Amino acid sequence: MSDTAATVTTITAKVFVTLKPSVFDPQGNTIGEALLSMGYGAVEDVRQGKYFELTVRAGSSDEARRLAEEIADRLLANPVIESYRVEVASDKDAA
Amino acid sequence: MSDTAATVTTITAKVFVTLKPSVFDPQGNTIGEALLSMGYGAVEDVRQGKYFELTVRAGSSDEARRLAEEIADRLLANPVIESYRVEVASDKDAA
């Protein structure tokens, strides 16, 4: 019943880091060629990226998102060649 | 106005590959320690995974999802230590 402070809960933030579209992706190309040789001709392109799950203590999903975006910008992504996207589950999922 | 065949469009399928919870993740741990030393004490855990964007030709998002799941199972993930999840945008996004 307290309305003085936000409750701090554990929230999972998902961070997706991908190469910018203009950057050549040799890993993705190699996977694409492997798929072609396996008979998956319907696959036109493959891009490989990184995926991180951060478990953070935060008072709200907005706070968790801000923290994850700062971490992605400072450590997880190289902003010269990569872009990132952050997804945070809504507050009710963190219970 | 044709109702004889599904139109084949280009659909992006996203595949997330993560280590199973019981598998030790040294990369994630190293990132977690780096974050601690950078002052991000609110981060309790970091898990690193892989992320793939497959551009496929398919008649429906369901068909694209089936194809991506088969590819994840056969090539992108090691089912002994990894699990995967596939996300496909709805058909209208593929236009």
N, CA and C atoms of all chains as a GROMACS GRO file, in nm:
protein
  570
    1MET      N    1   0.082  -0.120   0.000
    1MET     CA    2   0.000   0.000   0.000
    1MET      C    3   0.086   0.126   0.000
    2SER      N    4   0.218   0.110  -0.002
    2SER     CA    5   0.306   0.227  -0.001
    2SER      C    6   0.302   0.297  -0.136
    3ASP      N    7   0.295   0.428  -0.134
    3ASP     CA    8   0.304   0.502  -0.260
    3ASP      C    9   0.427   0.594  -0.259
    4THR      N   10   0.524   0.564  -0.175
    4THR     CA   11   0.639   0.653  -0.163
    4THR      C   12   0.751   0.617  -0.258
    5ALA      N   13   0.768   0.491  -0.290
    5ALA     CA   14   0.881   0.453  -0.375
    5ALA      C   15   0.840   0.339  -0.467
    6ALA      N   16   0.902   0.337  -0.586
    6ALA     CA   17   0.876   0.227  -0.678
    6ALA      C   18   0.940   0.099  -0.623
    7THR      N   19   0.873  -0.012  -0.641
    7THR     CA   20   0.929  -0.140  -0.601
    7THR      C   21   1.034  -0.182  -0.702
    8VAL      N   22   1.148  -0.224  -0.652
    8VAL     CA   23   1.254  -0.269  -0.742
    8VAL      C   24   1.234  -0.418  -0.770
    9THR      N   25   1.224  -0.452  -0.897
    9THR     CA   26   1.206  -0.591  -0.934
    9THR      C   27   1.314  -0.632  -1.034
   10THR      N   28   1.316  -0.760  -1.063
   10THR     CA   29   1.412  -0.812  -1.160
   10THR      C   30   1.345  -0.818  -1.296
   11ILE      N   31   1.405  -0.754  -1.393
   11ILE     CA   32   1.346  -0.742  -1.526
   11ILE      C   33   1.447  -0.792  -1.630
   12THR      N   34   1.398  -0.863  -1.729
   12THR     CA   35   1.484  -0.910  -1.837
   12THR      C   36   1.474  -0.816  -1.956
   13ALA      N   37   1.588  -0.763  -1.998
   13ALA     CA   38   1.593  -0.679  -2.117
   13ALA      C   39   1.665  -0.757  -2.226
   14LYS      N   40   1.606  -0.758  -2.346
   14LYS     CA   41   1.667  -0.827  -2.459
   14LYS      C   42   1.728  -0.725  -2.553
   15VAL      N   43   1.853  -0.749  -2.589
   15VAL     CA   44   1.924  -0.656  -2.677
   15VAL      C   45   1.963  -0.732  -2.804
   16PHE      N   46   1.926  -0.678  -2.919
   16PHE     CA   47   1.961  -0.734  -3.049
   16PHE      C   48   2.060  -0.642  -3.116
   17VAL      N   49   2.174  -0.694  -3.153
   17VAL     CA   50   2.276  -0.615  -3.221
   17VAL      C   51   2.293  -0.671  -3.362
   18THR      N   52   2.276  -0.586  -3.461
   18THR     CA   53   2.290  -0.630  -3.600
   18THR      C   54   2.386  -0.537  -3.673
   19LEU      N   55   2.454  -0.593  -3.772
   19LEU     CA   56   2.536  -0.510  -3.860
   19LEU      C   57   2.445  -0.416  -3.938
   20LYS      N   58   2.492  -0.294  -3.959
   20LYS     CA   59   2.415  -0.201  -4.042
   20LYS      C   60   2.403  -0.259  -4.183
   21PRO      N   61   2.292  -0.226  -4.252
   21PRO     CA   62   2.267  -0.287  -4.383
   21PRO      C   63   2.382  -0.269  -4.483
   22SER      N   64   2.457  -0.161  -4.472
   22SER     CA   65   2.564  -0.135  -4.568
   22SER      C   66   2.691  -0.214  -4.537
   23VAL      N   67   2.695  -0.282  -4.423
   23VAL     CA   68   2.816  -0.353  -4.383
   23VAL      C   69   2.810  -0.498  -4.430
   24PHE      N   70   2.915  -0.542  -4.494
   24PHE     CA   71   2.924  -0.679  -4.546
   24PHE      C   72   2.923  -0.778  -4.430
   25ASP      N   73   2.849  -0.888  -4.446
   25ASP     CA   74   2.832  -0.986  -4.338
   25ASP      C   75   2.882  -1.123  -4.385
   26PRO      N   76   3.012  -1.150  -4.372
   26PRO     CA   77   3.065  -1.276  -4.425
   26PRO      C   78   3.009  -1.399  -4.354
   27GLN      N   79   2.981  -1.390  -4.224
   27GLN     CA   80   2.923  -1.506  -4.155
   27GLN      C   81   2.786  -1.538  -4.211
   28GLY      N   82   2.705  -1.434  -4.227
   28GLY     CA   83   2.572  -1.455  -4.282
   28GLY      C   84   2.578  -1.511  -4.423
   29ASN      N   85   2.670  -1.460  -4.505
   29ASN     CA   86   2.684  -1.511  -4.642
   29ASN      C   87   2.723  -1.658  -4.643
   30THR      N   88   2.813  -1.696  -4.553
   30THR     CA   89   2.857  -1.836  -4.547
   30THR      C   90   2.740  -1.927  -4.510
   31ILE      N   91   2.658  -1.882  -4.415
   31ILE     CA   92   2.541  -1.960  -4.377
   31ILE      C   93   2.445  -1.970  -4.496
   32GLY      N   94   2.428  -1.859  -4.568
   32GLY     CA   95   2.341  -1.860  -4.685
   32GLY      C   96   2.387  -1.959  -4.790
   33GLU      N   97   2.520  -1.965  -4.812
   33GLU     CA   98   2.572  -2.060  -4.910
   33GLU      C   99   2.555  -2.204  -4.861
   34ALA      N  100   2.573  -2.226  -4.731
   34ALA     CA  101   2.553  -2.360  -4.676
   34ALA      C  102   2.408  -2.403  -4.696
   35LEU      N  103   2.316  -2.311  -4.672
   35LEU     CA  104   2.173  -2.344  -4.688
   35LEU      C  105   2.141  -2.377  -4.833
   36LEU      N  106   2.202  -2.302  -4.926
   36LEU     CA  107   2.180  -2.330  -5.068
   36LEU      C  108   2.227  -2.472  -5.101
   37SER      N  109   2.345  -2.508  -5.049
   37SER     CA  110   2.399  -2.641  -5.079
   37SER      C  111   2.317  -2.750  -5.009
   38MET      N  112   2.242  -2.714  -4.906
   38MET     CA  113   2.155  -2.811  -4.838
   38MET      C  114   2.018  -2.819  -4.904
   39GLY      N  115   1.996  -2.738  -5.007
   39GLY     CA  116   1.870  -2.746  -5.079
   39GLY      C  117   1.768  -2.640  -5.042
   40TYR      N  118   1.806  -2.545  -4.955
   40TYR     CA  119   1.711  -2.441  -4.916
   40TYR      C  120   1.721  -2.323  -5.010
   41GLY      N  121   1.675  -2.342  -5.134
   41GLY     CA  122   1.684  -2.237  -5.233
   41GLY      C  123   1.591  -2.120  -5.206
   42ALA      N  124   1.494  -2.138  -5.118
   42ALA     CA  125   1.399  -2.031  -5.090
   42ALA      C  126   1.459  -1.923  -5.001
   43VAL      N  127   1.578  -1.948  -4.948
   43VAL     CA  128   1.641  -1.849  -4.860
   43VAL      C  129   1.721  -1.751  -4.945
   44GLU      N  130   1.680  -1.626  -4.945
   44GLU     CA  131   1.745  -1.526  -5.031
   44GLU      C  132   1.863  -1.459  -4.963
   45ASP      N  133   1.854  -1.444  -4.833
   45ASP     CA  134   1.960  -1.371  -4.763
   45ASP      C  135   1.963  -1.412  -4.617
   46VAL      N  136   2.083  -1.412  -4.558
   46VAL     CA  137   2.100  -1.441  -4.416
   46VAL      C  138   2.188  -1.332  -4.356
   47ARG      N  139   2.143  -1.274  -4.246
   47ARG     CA  140   2.226  -1.179  -4.172
   47ARG      C  141   2.241  -1.232  -4.031
   48GLN      N  142   2.365  -1.232  -3.981
   48GLN     CA  143   2.387  -1.280  -3.845
   48GLN      C  144   2.410  -1.163  -3.751
   49GLY      N  145   2.353  -1.171  -3.634
   49GLY     CA  146   2.373  -1.069  -3.532
   49GLY      C  147   2.397  -1.132  -3.397
   50LYS      N  148   2.395  -1.048  -3.295
   50LYS     CA  149   2.414  -1.096  -3.158
   50LYS      C  150   2.289  -1.068  -3.077
   51TYR      N  151   2.273  -1.147  -2.975
   51TYR     CA  152   2.153  -1.138  -2.892
   51TYR      C  153   2.196  -1.148  -2.747
   52PHE      N  154   2.149  -1.057  -2.664
   52PHE     CA  155   2.186  -1.057  -2.522
   52PHE      C  156   2.060  -1.051  -2.437
   53GLU      N  157   2.061  -1.129  -2.329
   53GLU     CA  158   1.956  -1.116  -2.229
   53GLU      C  159   2.019  -1.061  -2.102
   54LEU      N  160   1.977  -0.941  -2.064
   54LEU     CA  161   2.029  -0.877  -1.943
   54LEU      C  162   1.923  -0.889  -1.833
   55THR      N  163   1.961  -0.944  -1.719
   55THR     CA  164   1.872  -0.947  -1.603
   55THR      C  165   1.912  -0.831  -1.514
   56VAL      N  166   1.823  -0.734  -1.502
   56VAL     CA  167   1.858  -0.612  -1.429
   56VAL      C  168   1.758  -0.586  -1.317
   57ARG      N  169   1.805  -0.522  -1.211
   57ARG     CA  170   1.717  -0.473  -1.105
   57ARG      C  171   1.676  -0.330  -1.141
   58ALA      N  172   1.546  -0.308  -1.150
   58ALA     CA  173   1.499  -0.176  -1.189
   58ALA      C  174   1.360  -0.153  -1.131
   59GLY      N  175   1.326  -0.026  -1.117
   59GLY     CA  176   1.197   0.010  -1.059
   59GLY      C  177   1.082   0.003  -1.158
   60SER      N  178   1.114   0.002  -1.287
   60SER     CA  179   1.009  -0.003  -1.389
   60SER      C  180   1.069  -0.056  -1.517
   61SER      N  181   0.984  -0.096  -1.609
   61SER     CA  182   1.034  -0.144  -1.737
   61SER      C  183   1.101  -0.030  -1.815
   62ASP      N  184   1.053   0.092  -1.796
   62ASP     CA  185   1.117   0.206  -1.863
   62ASP      C  186   1.260   0.225  -1.813
   63GLU      N  187   1.278   0.210  -1.681
   63GLU     CA  188   1.413   0.225  -1.626
   63GLU      C  189   1.504   0.113  -1.680
   64ALA      N  190   1.450  -0.009  -1.686
   64ALA     CA  191   1.530  -0.121  -1.738
   64ALA      C  192   1.567  -0.096  -1.884
   65ARG      N  193   1.472  -0.040  -1.960
   65ARG     CA  194   1.500  -0.013  -2.102
   65ARG      C  195   1.611   0.092  -2.117
   66ARG      N  196   1.602   0.198  -2.036
   66ARG     CA  197   1.705   0.302  -2.045
   66ARG      C  198   1.843   0.245  -2.012
   67LEU      N  199   1.848   0.163  -1.907
   67LEU     CA  200   1.975   0.103  -1.867
   67LEU      C  201   2.029   0.012  -1.979
   68ALA      N  202   1.942  -0.070  -2.035
   68ALA     CA  203   1.986  -0.162  -2.140
   68ALA      C  204   2.034  -0.086  -2.264
   69GLU      N  205   1.965   0.025  -2.297
   69GLU     CA  206   2.007   0.102  -2.415
   69GLU      C  207   2.144   0.167  -2.392
   70GLU      N  208   2.168   0.213  -2.268
   70GLU     CA  209   2.298   0.273  -2.237
   70GLU      C  210   2.408   0.167  -2.247
   71ILE      N  211   2.380   0.047  -2.195
   71ILE     CA  212   2.478  -0.062  -2.199
   71ILE      C  213   2.504  -0.106  -2.343
   72ALA      N  214   2.397  -0.114  -2.422
   72ALA     CA  215   2.414  -0.152  -2.562
   72ALA      C  216   2.502  -0.051  -2.634
   73ASP      N  217   2.477   0.076  -2.606
   73ASP     CA  218   2.551   0.181  -2.673
   73ASP      C  219   2.698   0.183  -2.631
   74ARG      N  220   2.724   0.157  -2.502
   74ARG     CA  221   2.859   0.170  -2.451
   74ARG      C  222   2.942   0.042  -2.468
   75LEU      N  223   2.877  -0.074  -2.460
   75LEU     CA  224   2.956  -0.198  -2.455
   75LEU      C  225   2.918  -0.303  -2.560
   76LEU      N  226   2.788  -0.324  -2.580
   76LEU     CA  227   2.747  -0.441  -2.658
   76LEU      C  228   2.757  -0.419  -2.809
   77ALA      N  229   2.736  -0.296  -2.853
   77ALA     CA  230   2.737  -0.269  -2.997
   77ALA      C  231   2.852  -0.175  -3.031
   78ASN      N  232   2.902  -0.190  -3.152
   78ASN     CA  233   2.997  -0.094  -3.207
   78ASN      C  234   2.917   0.001  -3.297
   79PRO      N  235   2.889   0.122  -3.250
   79PRO     CA  236   2.795   0.207  -3.324
   79PRO      C  237   2.843   0.248  -3.462
   80VAL      N  238   2.970   0.226  -3.492
   80VAL     CA  239   3.019   0.261  -3.626
   80VAL      C  240   2.961   0.166  -3.731
   81ILE      N  241   2.956   0.037  -3.698
   81ILE     CA  242   2.910  -0.061  -3.798
   81ILE      C  243   2.785  -0.137  -3.755
   82GLU      N  244   2.742  -0.118  -3.630
   82GLU     CA  245   2.629  -0.196  -3.581
   82GLU      C  246   2.517  -0.106  -3.530
   83SER      N  247   2.397  -0.158  -3.538
   83SER     CA  248   2.285  -0.092  -3.472
   83SER      C  249   2.225  -0.190  -3.371
   84TYR      N  250   2.146  -0.138  -3.278
   84TYR     CA  251   2.089  -0.226  -3.177
   84TYR      C  252   1.944  -0.191  -3.151
   85ARG      N  253   1.874  -0.286  -3.093
   85ARG     CA  254   1.734  -0.268  -3.058
   85ARG      C  255   1.714  -0.333  -2.921
   86VAL      N  256   1.634  -0.270  -2.836
   86VAL     CA  257   1.612  -0.321  -2.701
   86VAL      C  258   1.464  -0.355  -2.684
   87GLU      N  259   1.436  -0.471  -2.627
   87GLU     CA  260   1.299  -0.510  -2.593
   87GLU      C  261   1.292  -0.541  -2.445
   88VAL      N  262   1.192  -0.485  -2.379
   88VAL     CA  263   1.172  -0.514  -2.236
   88VAL      C  264   1.029  -0.561  -2.217
   89ALA      N  265   1.013  -0.670  -2.144
   89ALA     CA  266   0.878  -0.719  -2.116
   89ALA      C  267   0.806  -0.617  -2.028
   90SER      N  268   0.675  -0.617  -2.035
   90SER     CA  269   0.598  -0.523  -1.953
   90SER      C  270   0.616  -0.556  -1.805
   91ASP      N  271   0.584  -0.459  -1.718
   91ASP     CA  272   0.611  -0.473  -1.575
   91ASP      C  273   0.548  -0.598  -1.515
   92LYS      N  274   0.430  -0.632  -1.559
   92LYS     CA  275   0.362  -0.745  -1.496
   92LYS      C  276   0.436  -0.878  -1.518
   93ASP      N  277   0.514  -0.886  -1.629
   93ASP     CA  278   0.587  -1.010  -1.656
   93ASP      C  279   0.707  -1.028  -1.564
   94ALA      N  280   0.744  -0.922  -1.493
   94ALA     CA  281   0.866  -0.929  -1.413
   94ALA      C  282   0.842  -0.988  -1.275
   95ALA      N  283   0.718  -1.016  -1.242
   95ALA     CA  284   0.688  -1.063  -1.106
   95ALA      C  285   0.745  -1.202  -1.080
   96MET      N  286  -0.736  -1.125  -5.812
   96MET     CA  287  -0.864  -1.193  -5.793
   96MET      C  288  -0.848  -1.344  -5.804
   97SER      N  289  -0.725  -1.390  -5.830
   97SER     CA  290  -0.702  -1.533  -5.843
   97SER      C  291  -0.714  -1.602  -5.708
   98ASP      N  292  -0.782  -1.716  -5.705
   98ASP     CA  293  -0.787  -1.791  -5.582
   98ASP      C  294  -0.726  -1.929  -5.602
   99THR      N  295  -0.642  -1.942  -5.703
   99THR     CA  296  -0.588  -2.074  -5.734
   99THR      C  297  -0.458  -2.102  -5.660
  100ALA      N  298  -0.375  -2.002  -5.635
  100ALA     CA  299  -0.245  -2.029  -5.573
  100ALA      C  300  -0.209  -1.914  -5.480
  101ALA      N  301  -0.134  -1.948  -5.374
  101ALA     CA  302  -0.086  -1.844  -5.283
  101ALA      C  303   0.023  -1.763  -5.354
  102THR      N  304   0.022  -1.635  -5.330
  102THR     CA  305   0.126  -1.549  -5.385
  102THR      C  306   0.254  -1.568  -5.304
  103VAL      N  307   0.364  -1.585  -5.373
  103VAL     CA  308   0.492  -1.601  -5.304
  103VAL      C  309   0.552  -1.463  -5.281
  104THR      N  310   0.581  -1.434  -5.155
  104THR     CA  311   0.640  -1.305  -5.122
  104THR      C  312   0.768  -1.327  -5.044
  105THR      N  313   0.837  -1.217  -5.021
  105THR     CA  314   0.961  -1.222  -4.944
  105THR      C  315   0.930  -1.191  -4.799
  106ILE      N  316   0.966  -1.282  -4.710
  106ILE     CA  317   0.932  -1.269  -4.569
  106ILE      C  318   1.060  -1.280  -4.487
  107THR      N  319   1.071  -1.197  -4.384
  107THR     CA  320   1.186  -1.203  -4.294
  107THR      C  321   1.151  -1.284  -4.170
  108ALA      N  322   1.229  -1.388  -4.146
  108ALA     CA  323   1.212  -1.470  -4.027
  108ALA      C  324   1.330  -1.443  -3.934
  109LYS      N  325   1.300  -1.417  -3.806
  109LYS     CA  326   1.405  -1.391  -3.708
  109LYS      C  327   1.424  -1.515  -3.622
  110VAL      N  328   1.548  -1.558  -3.609
  110VAL     CA  329   1.578  -1.677  -3.529
  110VAL      C  330   1.670  -1.636  -3.414
  111PHE      N  331   1.630  -1.670  -3.292
  111PHE     CA  332   1.709  -1.643  -3.173
  111PHE      C  333   1.761  -1.775  -3.119
  112VAL      N  334   1.892  -1.786  -3.104
  112VAL     CA  335   1.952  -1.909  -3.051
  112VAL      C  336   2.017  -1.875  -2.918
  113THR      N  337   1.977  -1.946  -2.813
  113THR     CA  338   2.034  -1.920  -2.680
  113THR      C  339   2.083  -2.051  -2.621
  114LEU      N  340   2.185  -2.040  -2.538
  114LEU     CA  341   2.229  -2.156  -2.462
  114LEU      C  342   2.119  -2.198  -2.366
  115LYS      N  343   2.104  -2.327  -2.347
  115LYS     CA  344   2.006  -2.374  -2.248
  115LYS      C  345   2.047  -2.323  -2.110
  116PRO      N  346   1.948  -2.302  -2.022
  116PRO     CA  347   1.979  -2.242  -1.891
  116PRO      C  348   2.085  -2.318  -1.811
  117SER      N  349   2.094  -2.448  -1.829
  117SER     CA  350   2.190  -2.526  -1.751
  117SER      C  351   2.332  -2.518  -1.805
  118VAL      N  352   2.349  -2.456  -1.924
  118VAL     CA  353   2.481  -2.452  -1.986
  118VAL      C  354   2.554  -2.324  -1.944
  119PHE      N  355   2.676  -2.340  -1.900
  119PHE     CA  356   2.759  -2.227  -1.858
  119PHE      C  357   2.787  -2.135  -1.977
  120ASP      N  358   2.781  -2.003  -1.953
  120ASP     CA  359   2.796  -1.906  -2.062
  120ASP      C  360   2.913  -1.813  -2.029
  121PRO      N  361   3.036  -1.852  -2.063
  121PRO     CA  362   3.152  -1.770  -2.027
  121PRO      C  363   3.151  -1.632  -2.092
  122GLN      N  364   3.103  -1.621  -2.215
  122GLN     CA  365   3.097  -1.488  -2.279
  122GLN      C  366   3.004  -1.395  -2.202
  123GLY      N  367   2.886  -1.448  -2.169
  123GLY     CA  368   2.791  -1.367  -2.093
  123GLY      C  369   2.849  -1.326  -1.958
  124ASN      N  370   2.918  -1.419  -1.891
  124ASN     CA  371   2.976  -1.388  -1.761
  124ASN      C  372   3.082  -1.279  -1.772
  125THR      N  373   3.164  -1.286  -1.877
  125THR     CA  374   3.267  -1.186  -1.896
  125THR      C  375   3.206  -1.048  -1.918
  126ILE      N  376   3.099  -1.044  -1.996
  126ILE     CA  377   3.029  -0.916  -2.017
  126ILE      C  378   2.972  -0.866  -1.885
  127GLY      N  379   2.915  -0.958  -1.805
  127GLY     CA  380   2.860  -0.918  -1.676
  127GLY      C  381   2.966  -0.858  -1.585
  128GLU      N  382   3.086  -0.920  -1.585
  128GLU     CA  383   3.195  -0.867  -1.502
  128GLU      C  384   3.241  -0.730  -1.553
  129ALA      N  385   3.246  -0.715  -1.686
  129ALA     CA  386   3.284  -0.585  -1.742
  129ALA      C  387   3.185  -0.478  -1.700
  130LEU      N  388   3.056  -0.512  -1.704
  130LEU     CA  389   2.954  -0.414  -1.666
  130LEU      C  390   2.967  -0.377  -1.519
  131LEU      N  391   2.998  -0.475  -1.435
  131LEU     CA  392   3.016  -0.447  -1.292
  131LEU      C  393   3.131  -0.348  -1.273
  132SER      N  394   3.241  -0.371  -1.346
  132SER     CA  395   3.357  -0.282  -1.331
  132SER      C  396   3.329  -0.145  -1.391
  133MET      N  397   3.229  -0.135  -1.479
  133MET     CA  398   3.191  -0.005  -1.535
  133MET      C  399   3.089   0.066  -1.448
  134GLY      N  400   3.047   0.002  -1.340
  134GLY     CA  401   2.955   0.067  -1.248
  134GLY      C  402   2.810   0.027  -1.262
  135TYR      N  403   2.783  -0.071  -1.350
  135TYR     CA  404   2.645  -0.114  -1.368
  135TYR      C  405   2.611  -0.228  -1.272
  136GLY      N  406   2.601  -0.193  -1.143
  136GLY     CA  407   2.574  -0.294  -1.042
  136GLY      C  408   2.433  -0.349  -1.046
  137ALA      N  409   2.344  -0.282  -1.119
  137ALA     CA  410   2.205  -0.328  -1.126
  137ALA      C  411   2.189  -0.448  -1.218
  138VAL      N  412   2.295  -0.481  -1.292
  138VAL     CA  413   2.286  -0.594  -1.384
  138VAL      C  414   2.322  -0.722  -1.309
  139GLU      N  415   2.225  -0.812  -1.296
  139GLU     CA  416   2.248  -0.934  -1.219
  139GLU      C  417   2.304  -1.047  -1.303
  140ASP      N  418   2.266  -1.051  -1.430
  140ASP     CA  419   2.310  -1.164  -1.512
  140ASP      C  420   2.307  -1.122  -1.659
  141VAL      N  421   2.400  -1.179  -1.737
  141VAL     CA  422   2.403  -1.155  -1.881
  141VAL      C  423   2.416  -1.291  -1.949
  142ARG      N  424   2.332  -1.314  -2.048
  142ARG     CA  425   2.344  -1.435  -2.130
  142ARG      C  426   2.359  -1.390  -2.275
  143GLN      N  427   2.457  -1.447  -2.344
  143GLN     CA  428   2.475  -1.410  -2.484
  143GLN      C  429   2.422  -1.520  -2.575
  144GLY      N  430   2.358  -1.478  -2.682
  144GLY     CA  431   2.308  -1.574  -2.780
  144GLY      C  432   2.336  -1.525  -2.920
  145LYS      N  433   2.277  -1.593  -3.017
  145LYS     CA  434   2.295  -1.555  -3.157
  145LYS      C  435   2.160  -1.515  -3.215
  146TYR      N  436   2.167  -1.434  -3.317
  146TYR     CA  437   2.046  -1.380  -3.378
  146TYR      C  438   2.064  -1.386  -3.529
  147PHE      N  439   1.965  -1.437  -3.599
  147PHE     CA  440   1.973  -1.449  -3.745
  147PHE      C  441   1.848  -1.389  -3.807
  148GLU      N  442   1.868  -1.317  -3.916
  148GLU     CA  443   1.755  -1.272  -3.997
  148GLU      C  444   1.761  -1.345  -4.130
  149LEU      N  445   1.660  -1.427  -4.155
  149LEU     CA  446   1.653  -1.502  -4.280
  149LEU      C  447   1.550  -1.435  -4.371
  150THR      N  448   1.591  -1.400  -4.492
  150THR     CA  449   1.497  -1.349  -4.591
  150THR      C  450   1.459  -1.466  -4.681
  151VAL      N  451   1.332  -1.507  -4.674
  151VAL     CA  452   1.291  -1.628  -4.747
  151VAL      C  453   1.174  -1.597  -4.839
  152ARG      N  454   1.166  -1.671  -4.948
  152ARG     CA  455   1.049  -1.665  -5.035
  152ARG      C  456   0.950  -1.770  -4.986
  153ALA      N  457   0.830  -1.727  -4.954
  153ALA     CA  458   0.730  -1.821  -4.902
  153ALA      C  459   0.592  -1.770  -4.935
  154GLY      N  460   0.497  -1.862  -4.938
  154GLY     CA  461   0.360  -1.828  -4.972
  154GLY      C  462   0.282  -1.770  -4.856
  155SER      N  463   0.331  -1.792  -4.734
  155SER     CA  464   0.261  -1.742  -4.616
  155SER      C  465   0.361  -1.731  -4.502
  156SER      N  466   0.322  -1.658  -4.397
  156SER     CA  467   0.411  -1.647  -4.282
  156SER      C  468   0.425  -1.782  -4.213
  157ASP      N  469   0.320  -1.864  -4.218
  157ASP     CA  470   0.331  -1.998  -4.158
  157ASP      C  471   0.436  -2.081  -4.230
  158GLU      N  472   0.436  -2.072  -4.363
  158GLU     CA  473   0.536  -2.148  -4.440
  158GLU      C  474   0.676  -2.097  -4.409
  159ALA      N  475   0.691  -1.964  -4.397
  159ALA     CA  476   0.822  -1.908  -4.364
  159ALA      C  477   0.867  -1.955  -4.226
  160ARG      N  478   0.772  -1.961  -4.133
  160ARG     CA  479   0.806  -2.005  -3.997
  160ARG      C  480   0.852  -2.151  -3.997
  161ARG      N  481   0.779  -2.235  -4.069
  161ARG     CA  482   0.818  -2.378  -4.075
  161ARG      C  483   0.958  -2.393  -4.131
  162LEU      N  484   0.985  -2.319  -4.240
  162LEU     CA  485   1.117  -2.327  -4.303
  162LEU      C  486   1.225  -2.280  -4.206
  163ALA      N  487   1.202  -2.168  -4.138
  163ALA     CA  488   1.302  -2.114  -4.046
  163ALA      C  489   1.326  -2.209  -3.929
  164GLU      N  490   1.219  -2.274  -3.881
  164GLU     CA  491   1.237  -2.368  -3.770
  164GLU      C  492   1.319  -2.489  -3.813
  165GLU      N  493   1.294  -2.535  -3.936
  165GLU     CA  494   1.372  -2.649  -3.985
  165GLU      C  495   1.520  -2.611  -3.999
  166ILE      N  496   1.544  -2.491  -4.051
  166ILE     CA  497   1.682  -2.444  -4.068
  166ILE      C  498   1.750  -2.424  -3.933
  167ALA      N  499   1.677  -2.369  -3.837
  167ALA     CA  500   1.734  -2.350  -3.703
  167ALA      C  501   1.772  -2.485  -3.644
  168ASP      N  502   1.684  -2.581  -3.661
  168ASP     CA  503   1.708  -2.713  -3.603
  168ASP      C  504   1.824  -2.785  -3.669
  169ARG      N  505   1.837  -2.768  -3.801
  169ARG     CA  506   1.940  -2.843  -3.874
  169ARG      C  507   2.074  -2.774  -3.877
  170LEU      N  508   2.076  -2.639  -3.879
  170LEU     CA  509   2.203  -2.570  -3.902
  170LEU      C  510   2.238  -2.464  -3.797
  171LEU      N  511   2.141  -2.383  -3.756
  171LEU     CA  512   2.176  -2.265  -3.677
  171LEU      C  513   2.198  -2.296  -3.529
  172ALA      N  514   2.126  -2.394  -3.477
  172ALA     CA  515   2.138  -2.424  -3.335
  172ALA      C  516   2.197  -2.564  -3.316
  173ASN      N  517   2.267  -2.582  -3.206
  173ASN     CA  518   2.312  -2.714  -3.164
  173ASN      C  519   2.213  -2.761  -3.057
  174PRO      N  520   2.122  -2.851  -3.094
  174PRO     CA  521   2.013  -2.883  -3.002
  174PRO      C  522   2.057  -2.949  -2.872
  175VAL      N  523   2.182  -2.992  -2.865
  175VAL     CA  524   2.229  -3.052  -2.740
  175VAL      C  525   2.242  -2.946  -2.631
  176ILE      N  526   2.295  -2.829  -2.668
  176ILE     CA  527   2.320  -2.727  -2.567
  176ILE      C  528   2.242  -2.597  -2.590
  177GLU      N  529   2.176  -2.587  -2.706
  177GLU     CA  530   2.109  -2.461  -2.738
  177GLU      C  531   1.960  -2.482  -2.766
  178SER      N  532   1.883  -2.380  -2.740
  178SER     CA  533   1.744  -2.380  -2.783
  178SER      C  534   1.724  -2.260  -2.875
  179TYR      N  535   1.616  -2.262  -2.952
  179TYR     CA  536   1.593  -2.154  -3.046
  179TYR      C  537   1.447  -2.114  -3.046
  180ARG      N  538   1.424  -1.994  -3.096
  180ARG     CA  539   1.290  -1.939  -3.107
  180ARG      C  540   1.282  -1.867  -3.241
  181VAL      N  541   1.168  -1.878  -3.308
  181VAL     CA  542   1.151  -1.816  -3.440
  181VAL      C  543   1.038  -1.714  -3.433
  182GLU      N  544   1.062  -1.598  -3.490
  182GLU     CA  545   0.958  -1.495  -3.501
  182GLU      C  546   0.942  -1.459  -3.647
  183VAL      N  547   0.818  -1.453  -3.693
  183VAL     CA  548   0.790  -1.413  -3.831
  183VAL      C  549   0.688  -1.302  -3.828
  184ALA      N  550   0.715  -1.196  -3.902
  184ALA     CA  551   0.618  -1.086  -3.911
  184ALA      C  552   0.493  -1.137  -3.980
  185SER      N  553   0.380  -1.074  -3.953
  185SER     CA  554   0.255  -1.116  -4.017
  185SER      C  555   0.263  -1.089  -4.166
  186ASP      N  556   0.173  -1.153  -4.242
  186ASP     CA  557   0.178  -1.147  -4.388
  186ASP      C  558   0.175  -1.005  -4.442
  187LYS      N  559   0.098  -0.918  -4.379
  187LYS     CA  560   0.083  -0.784  -4.435
  187LYS      C  561   0.214  -0.705  -4.432
  188ASP      N  562   0.304  -0.740  -4.338
  188ASP     CA  563   0.432  -0.669  -4.329
  188ASP      C  564   0.528  -0.708  -4.441
  189ALA      N  565   0.495  -0.815  -4.512
  189ALA     CA  566   0.590  -0.867  -4.609
  189ALA      C  567   0.577  -0.798  -4.745
  190ALA      N  568   0.478  -0.712  -4.759
  190ALA     CA  569   0.454  -0.649  -4.890
  190ALA      C  570   0.569  -0.555  -4.927
   0.00000   0.00000   0.00000
